């Protein structure tokens, strides 16, 4: 026994470290960052400054997140050398995601305050990397949304060829979206009319919204890179996105049926065909793809088992579709992921991984207890015997 060495788990070493994984995530986010800045700057000749403003917001969030982590570590009396050795790029990923979730018209200080809140309050005060209860970028985005409202979102819009003030023009269909509403808000019953096609939504041409959620092609390219690198399991974003689209179709179908005066099988079938048209716009609008690939799949805030992950991502899809239709009438991905993060400890508690080699013990058949008749004695007989 003296030749054995005892150590705590894990016992398997791998060259893949947290730093290496976070560098891959940063590389995967770069195409969407670049595409968002370019699309915002070239969407309209009247607003070329939106591209530089987009780049500024992303840079401010990245610098603030990294600086917040370093300053907090210095306050904890860590040396510069120790901080540099422990730097794992998680704060840089948070900064990229926060910047991508801002609008070009957001105020400059919103990104700074949201970054400080995400790093200091949500991450470092809970113990640092791997100890946070919820995704820091999600918490920072919701903080900015609740705290600043219009200052966070601003009023998005481009000048269209038809001459309306604050309209969004589709370069592909040569139409416009009035009232400055995002495509998702219009889809979910907001004001304005949309001429944006599904191709517009996929490429991000003429799409108003957050910087990083405009070009879905760039987001998917980044997701494919993570899958190839072995960082991302492709199942979970697909489950989330597909569930959201299916539930959105079912909700639209129910609404169409309820709007009918005379309900019959033919009209129900036609209502379902109309509802199918909601599938692609619902998954291509808003921040669903950004959240599904880069936020909801965070290692720290997802369940530990395969069954738990299926339950988790289906729950996110259902919650996103329901919140979009009946509560927010627009973007609800951040709130869905935040609520989903809070149920992960419950999933890990009740959905547990079976140990390797575990065999469920066979239940022994229950033996029926045979009741034996107890002798009945009469008090009179007992007295006679005495």
Secondary structure, DSSP 8 states (H G I E B T S, - for coil): -TT-----S-----S--HHHHHHHHHHHHHHHHHHHHHHHHHS-GGGTHHHHHHHHHHHHHHHHHHHHHHHHHHHTT--HHHHHHH--SHHHHHHHHHHHTS-TTS-HHHHHHHHHIIIIIIIGGGTSTTT-SS-HHHHHHHHHHHHHTHHHH----B--TT--SSBEE-TTT--EE-TT--HHHHHTT-SS-----HHHHHHTTT--S-STTS-HHHHHHHHHHHHHTTSS-HHHHHHHHHHHHHHHHHHHHHHHHHT-SS--HHHHHHHHHHHHTHHHHHHHSTTHHHHHHHTTT-STTS-SSHHHHHHHHHHHHHHHHHIIIIIISS--HHHHHHHHHHHHHHHHHHS----TT---------------------HHHHHHH-
